[in-house]
């Protein structure tokens, strides 16, 4: 059962890259919970850019794996987009289904890169 509830930014329009990330992760991981949020507006990028993403994903595919392997799974699924530069940054919050207790990713740190556009 998938829960695509968006706890924040619910009034923002989902862009094509956000949708593509969701579609790829849903088809590959069959997550119990998935939240993909474009966080580019918090970075020094042009308005409307989709380059920085938060991915919160709960899946049985993460069972008995260390966090780094869970993150590698996501990176492998999105390898083409990461390699091409379509995705610049991923903030990942991955949890095995058996350990999910409703927790969410902590707030992001303030962007320290680049100038302001």
C-alpha positions in Angstrom: 0.0 0.0 0.0 1.5 3.3 -1.0 0.9 6.6 0.8 1.8 9.6 -1.3 0.7 12.0 1.4 2.7 15.2 1.2 3.2 16.7 4.6 4.8 19.9 3.4 4.6 22.0 0.3 1.2 20.5 -0.5 0.2 23.6 -2.5 3.2 23.5 -4.8 2.8 22.2 -8.3 4.6 18.9 -8.9 7.1 19.4 -11.7 8.1 16.9 -14.3 11.3 15.8 -12.6 9.6 15.3 -9.3 7.0 13.1 -11.0 9.6 11.2 -12.9 11.5 10.5 -9.7 8.3 9.3 -8.0 7.3 7.1 -11.0 10.8 5.4 -11.1 10.9 4.8 -7.4 7.3 3.5 -7.3 7.8 1.1 -10.2 11.1 -0.2 -8.8 10.7 -0.2 -5.0 6.9 -0.6 -4.5 7.2 1.6 -1.4 4.9 1.6 1.6 5.5 5.4 1.8 7.0 7.8 -0.6 7.4 11.5 -0.5 9.4 13.4 -3.1 9.8 17.1 -2.7 11.7 19.5 -4.9 13.8 21.7 -2.5 15.5 23.7 -5.3 13.7 26.9 -4.1 15.9 26.8 -1.0 19.1 26.9 -3.2 20.8 29.4 -5.4 19.2 28.2 -8.7 17.0 29.8 -11.2 13.3 30.1 -10.3 11.4 27.0 -11.3 14.5 24.8 -11.4 14.1 21.2 -10.3 17.6 20.1 -9.2 17.6 19.5 -5.4 15.2 16.8 -4.0 14.2 15.3 -0.7 13.2 11.7 -1.1 11.5 10.0 1.9 11.0 6.3 1.1 9.8 3.3 3.2 10.2 0.0 1.5 10.6 -3.7 2.2 13.5 -3.6 -0.3 15.5 -1.9 2.5 15.1 -4.7 5.0 18.3 -5.8 6.7 20.5 -3.3 4.7 22.8 -0.7 6.0 21.7 2.9 5.3 24.4 3.4 2.7 23.1 0.4 0.7 19.6 1.8 0.8 20.9 5.1 -0.5 22.9 3.3 -3.3 19.7 1.6 -4.4 18.1 5.0 -4.9 21.2 6.3 -6.6 21.2 3.3 -9.0 17.6 3.8 -9.9 18.2 7.5 -10.7 21.8 7.0 -12.1 21.0 8.4 -15.6 19.5 11.6 -14.2 22.4 12.0 -11.7 25.0 11.4 -14.4 23.4 13.9 -16.8 23.1 16.6 -14.2 19.3 16.6 -14.3 19.4 15.9 -10.6 22.1 17.9 -8.8 21.4 16.8 -5.2 19.4 14.2 -3.3 18.6 14.3 0.4 17.6 10.7 1.2 15.6 9.4 4.1 15.3 5.6 3.6 13.7 3.2 6.1 12.8 -0.5 6.0 9.1 -1.1 6.2 9.5 -3.1 9.5 11.2 -0.1 11.2 9.0 2.7 10.0 7.3 4.5 12.9 5.9 7.6 11.2 9.1 9.6 11.5 10.0 12.0 8.7 13.3 13.6 7.5 14.7 16.4 9.7 14.6 19.9 8.2 17.4 20.6 5.7 20.4 22.7 6.6 20.6 26.2 5.2 22.1 26.2 1.7 25.7 27.4 1.8 26.5 27.2 -1.9 26.7 29.8 -4.6 25.3 33.3 -4.7 21.7 34.3 -4.8 19.9 34.5 -8.1 
